[in-house]
Amino acid sequence: MATMTLNAGSIGSQNPYKSTKSVVTARGRFVARLAVVASFVVIGVAGYSAVGSSEVSAPAATSYVEIVVTPGQTLWNIASQVSGGVDIPGMVDEIVSLNSLNSPEVAAGQHIYVPAK
């Protein structure tokens, strides 16, 4: 019977795909530096956003009044009175949205909410 002796060090050194030495190329150093700089930029922007957002003010509260539509009155007339003649289409849209109306059509006797003057 034949006996064979194996050296553990010689088996690992025969593998050409296993490298024990790490080499960082110029491109690798560039990518690493770029990642560090990008991280600092993200942290800086996040910090600036957190500080800048503390000065945001809440919108002014709008009060509303309930009115009853009279015969012959249209939503355009009501919006014109409420807005003082300025941005009437915008006021019509706001009244429609506020009252969950399907259209800008109103009927006499209908109760709707409008922004207070």
C-alpha positions in Angstrom: 0.0 0.0 0.0 1.3 3.5 -0.9 1.3 6.4 1.5 0.8 10.0 0.3 1.6 13.0 2.4 -0.2 16.3 1.7 1.0 19.7 2.9 -2.0 22.0 3.7 -0.1 25.1 2.7 0.6 23.8 -0.8 -3.0 23.1 -1.6 -4.2 26.6 -0.9 -1.3 28.1 -2.9 -2.3 26.2 -6.0 -5.6 28.0 -6.3 -5.0 30.9 -8.7 -8.4 32.4 -7.9 -7.7 32.9 -4.2 -5.8 36.0 -3.4 -4.6 37.1 0.0 -3.5 40.5 -1.1 -6.0 43.4 -1.6 -5.2 46.0 -4.2 -7.2 49.3 -4.4 -6.9 50.9 -7.8 -7.1 54.6 -8.6 -10.7 54.1 -9.7 -11.6 52.4 -6.5 -10.1 55.2 -4.4 -12.1 57.7 -6.5 -15.3 55.8 -6.0 -14.7 55.6 -2.2 -14.0 59.4 -2.0 -17.1 60.1 -4.1 -19.2 58.0 -1.7 -17.9 59.9 1.3 -18.4 63.3 -0.2 -22.0 62.3 -1.4 -22.7 61.2 2.2 -21.7 64.5 3.6 -23.8 66.4 1.1 -26.9 64.3 1.9 -26.4 64.9 5.6 -25.9 68.6 5.1 -29.0 68.9 3.0 -31.0 67.0 5.5 -29.8 69.2 8.3 -30.6 72.3 6.4 -34.1 71.1 5.6 -34.7 70.3 9.3 -33.6 73.7 10.4 -35.4 75.5 7.5 -38.7 73.8 8.1 -39.2 75.3 11.6 -40.2 78.6 10.1 -43.2 77.3 8.2 -46.4 79.1 9.4 -49.8 77.6 9.4 -52.3 79.0 7.0 -54.8 81.5 8.4 -58.1 79.9 9.5 -61.0 80.8 7.2 -64.4 81.2 8.7 -67.6 80.3 6.9 -71.2 81.4 7.0 -74.3 79.6 5.9 -76.6 81.3 3.4 -79.9 80.4 1.9 -80.1 80.7 -1.9 -82.9 83.1 -3.0 -84.9 82.7 -6.2 -83.0 83.8 -9.3 -79.6 83.7 -7.4 -76.7 81.8 -9.1 -73.5 80.6 -7.6 -71.7 83.1 -9.8 -73.7 85.9 -8.1 -72.9 84.6 -4.7 -69.2 84.2 -5.5 -69.1 87.7 -6.9 -70.6 89.1 -3.6 -68.3 87.0 -1.4 -65.1 87.7 -3.3 -65.7 91.4 -3.9 -65.5 90.9 -7.6 -62.0 89.4 -7.5 -61.3 85.9 -8.8 -64.9 84.9 -9.2 -64.2 81.6 -10.9 -61.8 80.6 -8.1 -64.5 81.4 -5.5 -67.1 79.4 -7.4 -64.7 76.4 -7.4 -64.1 76.9 -3.7 -67.8 77.0 -2.9 -68.5 74.0 -5.0 -65.7 72.1 -3.2 -66.7 73.3 0.2 -70.3 72.2 -0.2 -69.4 68.9 -2.1 -71.7 70.0 -5.0 -71.8 67.9 -8.2 -72.1 71.1 -10.3 -72.2 74.8 -9.8 -76.0 74.7 -10.1 -77.9 75.8 -7.0 -81.6 75.9 -6.3 -83.7 78.5 -4.4 -84.0 77.5 -0.7 -80.7 75.5 -0.7 -78.4 76.0 2.3 -74.7 76.5 1.3 -71.6 77.6 3.1 -69.5 80.4 1.8 -66.3 82.0 3.1 -67.1 84.9 5.5 -66.3 88.4 4.1 
